[in-house]
């Protein structure tokens, strides 16, 4: 089996340990605080861990967006999900393989067209 990415390692840990909330994570980490989580992720994803400048920040950002109880957590309602699916069916990306805008809209509750517009604006600002 190939090595996991950091997000795959985190998903594995959260699912295996049945961690769905900030409180669950606090209990699982115990006195070791988040060092227990960081050490486990580093074990599961050593190559990716050293490639990232701030791997702990990457891990923190991921679990804060994934777990209930963090300010960054934004649960998707079923209506939101249905609207995003419907919108994705009506908007077509110019790239047959998808692009960064497509990737963003898969992980952030943002319409596909809006994600593409955001990336177009970003590209304009970077080129200036």
N, CA and C of each residue as an Amber inpcrd file, in Angstrom:
protein
   384
   0.8450000  -1.1880000   0.0000000   0.0000000   0.0000000   0.0000000
   0.8810000   1.2380000   0.0000000   0.5090000   2.2440000  -0.7560000
   1.2890000   3.4730000  -0.7860000   1.0340000   4.2870000   0.4770000
   1.9370000   5.1710000   0.7150000   1.8290000   6.0090000   1.9120000
   0.6110000   6.9230000   1.8140000   0.0170000   7.1930000   2.9590000
  -1.1620000   8.0660000   3.0010000  -0.7470000   9.5370000   2.9080000
  -1.6600000  10.3420000   2.4160000  -1.4950000  11.7890000   2.5010000
  -1.8700000  12.1900000   3.9210000  -1.6040000  13.4220000   4.2770000
  -1.9550000  13.8860000   5.6230000  -3.4670000  13.8490000   5.8200000
  -4.2220000  14.2610000   4.8290000  -5.6850000  14.2290000   4.9850000
  -6.2010000  12.7950000   5.0840000  -5.6100000  11.8740000   4.3230000
  -6.0130000  10.4670000   4.4240000  -5.6590000   9.9080000   5.8000000
  -4.4890000  10.2770000   6.3130000  -4.0830000   9.8210000   7.6450000
  -5.0540000  10.3460000   8.7050000  -5.4070000  11.6140000   8.5890000
  -6.3630000  12.1920000   9.5500000  -7.7260000  11.5300000   9.4520000
  -8.2020000  11.3150000   8.2400000  -9.4910000  10.6390000   8.0810000
  -9.4420000   9.2490000   8.7070000  -8.3630000   8.5320000   8.4800000
  -8.1960000   7.2020000   9.0600000  -8.2640000   7.2670000  10.5880000
  -7.5220000   8.1870000  11.1780000  -7.4930000   8.3190000  12.6460000
  -8.8710000   8.6930000  13.1810000  -9.4930000   9.6950000  12.5760000
 -10.7990000  10.1480000  13.0640000 -11.8520000   9.0480000  12.9560000
 -11.8270000   8.3020000  11.8620000 -12.7970000   7.2150000  11.6900000
 -12.4970000   6.0430000  12.6200000 -11.2370000   5.6480000  12.7080000
 -10.8410000   4.5120000  13.5410000 -11.1410000   4.7650000  15.0140000
 -10.8640000   5.9830000  15.4510000 -11.0580000   6.3300000  16.8630000
 -12.4530000   6.8930000  17.1410000 -13.2960000   6.9430000  16.1100000
 -14.6660000   7.4570000  16.2360000 -14.6840000   8.8790000  16.8190000
 -13.8590000   9.7370000  16.2580000 -13.7630000  11.1330000  16.6920000
 -14.5780000  11.9840000  15.7310000 -15.6310000  12.6130000  16.2530000
 -16.4730000  13.4570000  15.4000000 -16.5990000  14.8850000  15.9240000
 -16.1630000  15.1180000  17.1760000 -16.2860000  16.4470000  17.7730000
 -14.9640000  16.8720000  18.4060000 -14.8670000  18.1540000  18.7150000
 -13.6920000  18.6950000  19.4130000 -13.5370000  18.0040000  20.7640000
 -14.6340000  17.7800000  21.4300000 -14.6050000  17.1200000  22.7360000
 -14.0620000  15.6880000  22.6190000 -14.4780000  14.9590000  21.5840000
 -13.9520000  13.6090000  21.3490000 -12.4350000  13.6540000  21.1690000
 -11.9710000  14.6310000  20.3960000 -10.5350000  14.7580000  20.1370000
  -9.7800000  15.1020000  21.4220000 -10.3500000  16.0060000  22.2250000
  -9.7270000  16.3610000  23.5080000  -9.5810000  15.1290000  24.3990000
 -10.6400000  14.3230000  24.4670000 -10.5950000  13.1170000  25.3010000
  -9.5770000  12.1170000  24.7730000  -9.5440000  11.9220000  23.4610000
  -8.6260000  10.9650000  22.8620000  -7.1700000  11.4000000  23.0560000
  -6.9040000  12.6880000  22.9150000  -5.5320000  13.1910000  23.0640000
  -5.0650000  13.1690000  24.5150000  -5.9950000  13.3810000  25.4480000
  -5.6510000  13.3440000  26.8660000  -4.5950000  14.3560000  27.2550000
  -3.7020000  13.9550000  28.1650000  -2.6630000  14.8570000  28.6820000
  -1.6220000  15.2310000  27.6340000  -1.5150000  14.4370000  26.5900000
  -0.5220000  14.7160000  25.5500000  -0.9570000  15.8550000  24.6280000
  -2.1860000  16.3260000  24.8210000  -2.7680000  17.3720000  23.9710000
  -2.7100000  16.9270000  22.5170000  -2.4720000  17.8490000  21.5920000
  -2.5000000  17.4940000  20.1740000  -1.2270000  16.7810000  19.7130000
  -0.2010000  16.7430000  20.5490000   1.0350000  16.0460000  20.1770000
   0.7640000  14.5700000  19.8600000  -0.2040000  13.9740000  20.5460000
  -0.5670000  12.5870000  20.2680000  -1.0550000  12.4580000  18.8180000
  -1.9090000  13.3790000  18.4010000  -2.4340000  13.3580000  17.0400000
  -1.3200000  13.6170000  16.0290000  -0.4990000  14.6460000  16.2790000
   0.5800000  14.9750000  15.3480000   1.5410000  13.7970000  15.1740000
   1.8640000  13.1290000  16.2600000   2.7960000  11.9950000  16.2020000
   2.1940000  10.8590000  15.3650000   0.9200000  10.5930000  15.5470000
   0.2330000   9.5250000  14.8190000   0.1700000   9.8500000  13.3240000
  -0.1690000  11.0980000  12.9900000  -0.2360000  11.5090000  11.5870000
   1.1520000  11.3970000  10.9570000   2.1700000  11.8190000  11.6890000
   3.5460000  11.7460000  11.1880000   3.9510000  10.2990000  10.9190000
   3.5080000   9.3710000  11.7530000   3.8000000   7.9480000  11.5470000
   3.1340000   7.4210000  10.2790000   1.8960000   7.8430000  10.0430000
   1.1370000   7.3520000   8.8960000   1.5300000   8.0330000   7.5820000
   2.1020000   9.2230000   7.6840000   2.4180000  10.0040000   6.4900000
   3.7830000  10.6960000   6.6150000   4.8610000   9.9320000   6.8290000
   6.1670000  10.5540000   7.1020000   6.7230000  11.3940000   5.9450000
   6.5770000  10.9410000   4.7260000   7.1190000  11.6870000   3.5890000
   6.3810000  13.0070000   3.4040000   5.0650000  12.9460000   3.4480000
   4.2760000  14.1740000   3.3080000   4.4890000  15.1170000   4.4820000
   4.7060000  14.5690000   5.6550000   4.9340000  15.3840000   6.8470000
   6.1550000  16.2790000   6.6560000   7.2430000  15.7250000   6.1350000
   8.4680000  16.5170000   5.9870000   8.4200000  17.4490000   4.7750000
   7.5510000  17.1970000   3.8330000   7.4230000  18.0640000   2.6490000
   6.7240000  19.3730000   2.9710000   5.8990000  19.3790000   3.9890000
   5.1000000  20.5610000   4.3190000   5.8690000  21.4330000   5.3020000
   5.8610000  22.7390000   5.0440000   6.6060000  23.6790000   5.8840000
   6.0880000  23.6710000   7.3210000   4.7850000  23.6990000   7.4940000
   4.1590000  23.7140000   8.8280000   3.1480000  22.5740000   8.9170000
   3.6010000  21.3300000   9.0830000   2.6620000  20.2030000   9.0750000
   1.6360000  20.2380000  10.2080000   2.0240000  20.7410000  11.3720000
   1.0630000  20.8100000  12.4790000  -0.0740000  21.7660000  12.1410000
   0.2560000  22.8660000  11.4870000  -0.7810000  23.8320000  11.0860000
  -1.7110000  23.2110000  10.0460000  -1.1520000  22.4120000   9.1570000
  -1.9530000  21.7210000   8.1410000  -2.9260000  20.7490000   8.8140000
  -2.4190000  19.9870000   9.7580000  -3.2530000  19.0310000  10.5000000
  -4.3490000  19.7780000  11.2520000  -3.9590000  20.8500000  11.9330000
  -4.9120000  21.6330000  12.7270000  -6.0200000  22.2000000  11.8340000
  -5.6430000  22.7780000  10.7010000  -6.6400000  23.3520000   9.7890000
  -7.6130000  22.2790000   9.3100000  -7.0800000  21.0950000   9.0410000
  -7.9400000  20.0200000   8.5420000  -8.9450000  19.5770000   9.6040000
  -8.4660000  19.2820000  10.8280000  -9.4220000  18.7730000  11.8170000
 -10.3750000  19.8600000  12.3030000  -9.9430000  21.1230000  12.2920000
 -10.8520000  22.1960000  12.7060000 -11.9850000  22.3890000  11.7090000
 -11.7440000  22.0570000  10.4530000 -12.8050000  22.1360000   9.4470000
 -13.6380000  20.8710000   9.3850000 -13.1440000  19.8010000   9.9590000
 -13.8130000  18.4990000   9.8770000 -14.6800000  18.2000000  11.1090000
 -14.2490000  18.6800000  12.2830000 -14.9100000  18.2960000  13.5220000
 -15.9100000  19.3380000  14.0110000 -16.9880000  18.8600000  14.5720000
 -17.9990000  19.7120000  15.1910000 -17.3980000  20.3040000  16.4610000
 -17.6390000  21.5910000  16.6980000 -17.1750000  22.2270000  17.9210000
 -16.1050000  23.2710000  17.6810000 -15.6270000  23.3620000  16.4660000
 -14.6630000  24.3940000  16.1090000 -15.3820000  25.4740000  15.3300000
 -14.9280000  26.7000000  15.4910000 -15.5460000  27.8150000  14.7990000
 -15.4800000  27.6290000  13.2800000 -14.4090000  27.0100000  12.8120000
 -14.2310000  26.8110000  11.3770000 -15.1840000  25.7550000  10.8120000
 -15.7920000  24.9320000  11.6710000 -16.6770000  23.8590000  11.2010000
 -17.9390000  24.4490000  10.6110000 -18.2280000  24.0820000   9.3580000
 -19.4360000  24.5510000   8.6760000 -20.1840000  23.3270000   8.1610000
 -21.1880000  22.8750000   8.9000000 -21.9130000  21.6900000   8.4130000
 -22.7230000  22.0340000   7.1710000 -22.7180000  21.1270000   6.2180000
 -23.5150000  21.3090000   5.0060000 -24.9080000  20.7510000   5.2670000
 -25.9030000  21.5540000   4.9960000 -27.2620000  21.0460000   5.1080000
 -27.5610000  20.2440000   3.8450000 -28.5500000  19.4140000   3.9200000
 -28.8950000  18.6200000   2.7400000 -29.3510000  19.5190000   1.5950000
 -29.9720000  20.6540000   1.9140000 -30.3940000  21.5940000   0.8770000
 -29.1730000  22.1740000   0.1780000 -28.1500000  22.5570000   0.9740000
 -26.9150000  23.0800000   0.3960000 -26.2790000  22.0480000  -0.5310000
 -26.2110000  20.8100000  -0.0590000 -25.5990000  19.7520000  -0.8540000
 -26.3520000  19.5360000  -2.1580000 -27.6880000  19.5230000  -2.0880000
 -28.4920000  19.3380000  -3.2950000 -28.2680000  20.4840000  -4.2670000
 -28.2090000  21.7270000  -3.7590000 -27.9790000  22.8800000  -4.6180000
 -26.6090000  22.8170000  -5.2720000 -25.5720000  22.3790000  -4.5200000
 -24.2360000  22.2690000  -5.0820000 -24.1760000  21.2030000  -6.1590000
 -24.8390000  20.0770000  -5.9230000 -24.8610000  19.0080000  -6.9290000
 -25.5730000  19.5070000  -8.1800000 -26.7060000  20.1660000  -8.0080000
 -27.4670000  20.6910000  -9.1450000 -26.6220000  21.7110000  -9.9050000
 -25.9430000  22.6050000  -9.1760000 -25.1260000  23.6400000  -9.8000000
 -23.9570000  23.0170000 -10.5530000 -23.3470000  21.9740000  -9.9970000
 -22.2190000  21.3120000 -10.6580000 -22.6620000  20.6590000 -11.9660000
 -23.9030000  20.2430000 -12.0280000 -24.3990000  19.6330000 -13.2480000
 -24.6470000  20.6710000 -14.3380000 -24.8960000  21.9320000 -13.9480000
 -25.1890000  22.9620000 -14.9310000 -23.9470000  23.7410000 -15.3520000
 -22.8970000  23.7740000 -14.5410000 -21.6660000  24.4880000 -14.8850000
 -20.6260000  23.4830000 -15.3520000 -19.9730000  23.7700000 -16.4690000
 -18.9630000  22.8570000 -16.9990000 -17.5960000  23.5300000 -16.9670000
 -16.6410000  22.8710000 -16.3650000 -15.2680000  23.3610000 -16.3150000
 -14.6340000  23.1920000 -17.6920000 -13.8390000  24.1670000 -18.1040000
 -13.1650000  24.0930000 -19.4070000 -12.1150000  22.9920000 -19.4400000
 -11.5710000  22.6640000 -18.2810000 -10.5530000  21.6170000 -18.2060000
 -11.2320000  20.2660000 -18.0460000 -10.9020000  19.3210000 -18.9160000
 -11.5340000  17.9990000 -18.8510000 -11.1450000  17.2460000 -17.5820000
  -9.9720000  17.5530000 -17.0250000  -9.5040000  16.8770000 -15.8090000
  -9.8950000  17.6380000 -14.5540000 -10.5560000  18.7620000 -14.7030000
 -10.8720000  19.5970000 -13.5510000  -9.7260000  20.5620000 -13.3010000
  -9.8590000  21.4010000 -12.3060000  -8.8360000  22.3970000 -12.0130000
  -8.8710000  22.7170000 -10.5260000  -8.1350000  23.7260000 -10.1360000
  -8.1000000  24.1100000  -8.7220000  -9.4870000  24.5690000  -8.2750000
 -10.1960000  25.2970000  -9.1320000 -11.5540000  25.7240000  -8.8000000
 -12.4710000  24.5450000  -8.5200000 -12.3560000  23.4930000  -9.3330000
 -13.1530000  22.2760000  -9.1190000 -12.7890000  21.6430000  -7.7800000
 -11.4920000  21.5870000  -7.4940000 -11.0160000  20.9920000  -6.2510000
 -11.5350000  21.7770000  -5.0450000 -11.4660000  23.0970000  -5.1130000
 -11.9360000  23.9460000  -4.0090000 -13.4180000  23.6970000  -3.7500000
 -14.2150000  23.6460000  -4.8010000 -15.6580000  23.4840000  -4.6140000
 -16.0220000  22.1200000  -4.0380000 -15.1090000  21.1360000  -4.1460000
 -15.3620000  19.8260000  -3.5390000 -15.1690000  19.8440000  -2.0310000
 -14.3570000  20.7740000  -1.5260000 -14.0290000  20.7810000  -0.0940000
 -14.5750000  21.9750000   0.6610000 -15.0610000  22.9720000  -0.0490000
 -15.6260000  24.1630000   0.5770000 -17.0400000  24.3170000   0.0510000
 -18.0030000  24.5770000   0.9290000 -19.3760000  24.7210000   0.4270000
 -19.5160000  25.9860000  -0.4120000 -19.0560000  25.9030000  -1.6480000
 -19.0470000  27.0360000  -2.5610000 -19.4760000  26.5300000  -3.9360000
 -20.3540000  27.2530000  -4.6020000 -20.7570000  26.8330000  -5.9370000
 -19.5510000  26.7470000  -6.8750000 -19.5890000  25.8040000  -7.7820000
 -18.4920000  25.5470000  -8.7050000 -18.1320000  26.7870000  -9.5240000
 -19.1390000  27.4620000 -10.0480000 -18.8880000  28.6530000 -10.8540000
 -18.2060000  29.7430000 -10.0260000 -18.6290000  29.9080000  -8.7730000
 -18.0230000  30.9030000  -7.8850000 -16.5600000  30.5700000  -7.5980000
 -16.2550000  29.2950000  -7.4020000 -14.8750000  28.8620000  -7.1670000
 -14.0070000  29.1690000  -8.3810000 -14.5450000  28.9510000  -9.5800000
 -13.7950000  29.2570000 -10.8020000 -13.5590000  30.7650000 -10.9450000
 -14.5710000  31.5590000 -10.6360000 -14.4050000  33.0190000 -10.6990000
 -13.3440000  33.4720000  -9.7030000 -13.3580000  32.8900000  -8.5000000
 -12.3750000  33.2330000  -7.4830000 -10.9580000  32.9210000  -7.9830000
 -10.7770000  31.7550000  -8.6030000  -9.4570000  31.3840000  -9.1180000
  -9.0430000  32.2850000 -10.2790000  -9.9820000  32.7030000 -11.1170000
  -9.6660000  33.6340000 -12.2220000  -9.1830000  34.9670000 -11.6610000
  -9.8650000  35.4590000 -10.6260000  -9.4530000  36.7190000  -9.9920000
  -8.0680000  36.5670000  -9.3580000  -7.8380000  35.4590000  -8.7160000
  -6.5460000  35.2000000  -8.0900000  -5.4310000  35.2040000  -9.1450000
  -5.6740000  34.5420000 -10.2590000  -4.6760000  34.4940000 -11.3310000
  -4.3850000  35.8920000 -11.8870000  -5.4410000  36.7250000 -12.0250000
  -5.2420000  38.0960000 -12.5030000  -4.3630000  38.8720000 -11.5330000
  -4.6340000  38.7310000 -10.2420000  -3.8690000  39.4780000  -9.2310000
  -2.4180000  39.0080000  -9.1650000  -2.2040000  37.7290000  -9.3340000
  -0.8420000  37.1950000  -9.2860000  -0.0350000  37.6580000 -10.4970000
  -0.6790000  37.7190000 -11.6520000   0.0480000  38.1170000 -12.8630000
   0.3460000  39.6100000 -12.9070000  -0.3510000  40.3990000 -12.0930000
  -0.1190000  41.8710000 -12.0710000   1.0170000  42.2400000 -11.2070000
